[in-house]
């Protein structure tokens, strides 16, 4: 419908119900109902889309009462024909007046569908005419004019007087019959009794009259908000017998999902819509809200610790503020579902919402989204953010505050001023619009595109389910009407000498659409809904409002839709767009389930965790990724990337964030000496482990808390077996050799296990002497194999530990170990790290472990198993291990590594080689669309796989002094 302008005066129907009259009704709108004796004309399928809720009910009631209406009309006509009427000829030269016509008034409905009602005169106004005989006077001689006029006047008066006498006699006769005994109608004929019955029915119906429609204008600003009162912690009463509840739901990666995943999300959302019956209305709201600076600072910015590193914190915070400004201009996108139910009282509403809560949570879980109900205080905070600003704080409201409606004072503006096509509050300008015309097919990202304008905009989709039986009845009626029109058009075409193919193409198309709609409702699990899509855009001045409006219109036109400003209905538009679930705007259109689901609120997953760390910007939305790995079930992770992709820089950025934001310890295994500058800047300690170094680490060190659920020696024995496996090489250990080693370990640790005195902690030299003393020849062979690493030139691990490892940041530089000892050195360092983890656990501290070139540990089965156990036990002991490598192909050769990758909850992928990219896609279930973000991507760009979600990210760290500490690019390092 092109216009929705209504008049101030309306026509009351026979039941006293006001009927709205719309002034600018399109000429092409056809009538659905006419009088009973006229061929019913149908509306087109497009016009059906503009039926209001009231119109749907009216169509159903008219369908049911149509036969009664026809019978009543026929009886009324029959009654009128019983009275004999003889017209009195007028003494005039004018032609005789035509017979009196039945007055018909056409009342157009707000959807362009008109009804024809026949107005029947009441019995009190009826004056029956009695037959009057008029004598024919023979022609007399010519008389004077005065005599002729006198005769004619006398004859006219005689006729009128006779008719009046006859009417009086007739009226008194009937009155006497009625007054004698109103209940005794036995003396009347059947026709008279039926006429009397009809007259009595007509007396009950008041006569139609025109009255002025009264606007219900809120007396105060607070009454503009469309709700009555807050009932409890979650439920708000919005009208008599209507209660609403609002939920906030998380976004999902719909835009970059696979085709089959998108279809699954779409169908799951359709199931959400179909789950509501006619007793519940739903409202989907997408709101671009400004960031509260205080909340942002509290959530994201690092806090000073009062030490020498506060300067680094200031530099890091400057980067965070810059990234926030580069992103969504300080806008947070919130998405709400509001459900409105009809209930007699609050207890009934609570019972309904208890059932809805379970259904909604399970339905959104299938979509992959988490949905949580909002408290009444949170719902009022939304209104406060809109009308009073995000920076203004409100106190925590109690039930007592809600009972006296004190919350309205906190969330209402100082005033509302509603104009023709915009309105104002405080220092804000706003305008409400609705999506009017839509194409036959529509993309599912229209809501996302509107939200991505980064304007202060709120979009609400109001959905009212229609009873399936009524929906089928409406469509069947329209289909029958259109078929009749088609048949009539074909007959006319044949009569005119044309074929039936020349009938109106619009009629053909409408008929096909109606048949498809009927098929959808009957066999494709589709429901009918009455929908409208309301958009509210705000600005700081009128010119900005005009520009923002043009931006929204351009976005909507891109989807071949049109948006129209609500003229003289800005207040209703405001009430209908707010996430309160009270749509007061009567403009609706009928859509099926799938047509409604096209307005999909999902776009891209956003991560904003409390106490999270910065990991870059979301490539799709430009929102900051604030992620807390500790919130994952399994925070262990991997950072994978080809040379030059930025994997080491990403690891260092996380290390720096951990150091500045927490008191956790950081341990690094550095096989390429890439972390020295950062460690020194943080006053950390770098331990150089090499054959020529005087820094020693004893692989037999074992703390008392080395294991909590079993004997420490059992777990230590697994490590020593892995250690010996590395020493003997590829041939591995036999069963006899393993038994001998286990026996020697028990002897070696016997004295130390008595009191865990560090002075008695054994070394590899002690183990070697006990091994040589064993009688088996296999023992002698093992001793000979170990001699190079215990008594030979590679005896770096045969001494007592002499390094200080109590520093918060410790880096083990194993670059100079060489190929023979590098894997062995990494394994020994990992065991030493485990001792540190157990000590920190007793202190209540977490330990972050970063292992570069981790693929080396998976080359050996025993070292791979030890690493697997470390990953498995780490969370329980407060450890967060992270493996870093550029050799993904070598990493994936190990089944243990593949298993660890597929089960970890955090994987950061940067640019990947083709072969590595294909294998990772299969292992991590990454779609082809997402693989584009790790194909020939820039440094610092890639994917973050976290907790089942995959998010494309980008991070261009500003070139400041922190950047200089973290970069490993040769040309930048040389400039220092």
Helices and strands as residue ranges (DSSP letters): E 9-12, E 18-19, H 45-48, H 53-82, E 104-108, E 114-118, G 123-125, H 145-180, H 190-204, E 210-212, G 222-224, E 229-230, E 236-239, E 242-249, H 259-274, E 280-290, H 293-299, H 310-326, E 331-342, H 346-367, E 371-373, H 376-387, H 399-403, H 407-411, E 416-418, E 423-425, E 428-435, H 446-451, E 457-465, H 468-495, G 500-502, H 505-523, E 528-539, H 542-558, E 563-565, H 570-577, E 589-592, H 593-597, E 613-618, E 624-627, G 629-631, E 637-640, H 647-661, E 665-670, H 676-681, E 685-688, H 712-728, H 735-748, H 752-755, G 758-760, H 764-772, H 777-790, G 795-797, E 809-813, G 815-817, H 818-843, E 847-852, G 854-859, H 861-874, G 875-877, E 879-885, H 888-891, H 895-903, E 906-909, H 914-924, H 928-931, G 932-934, E 941-946, E 949-954, H 961-966, H 970-974
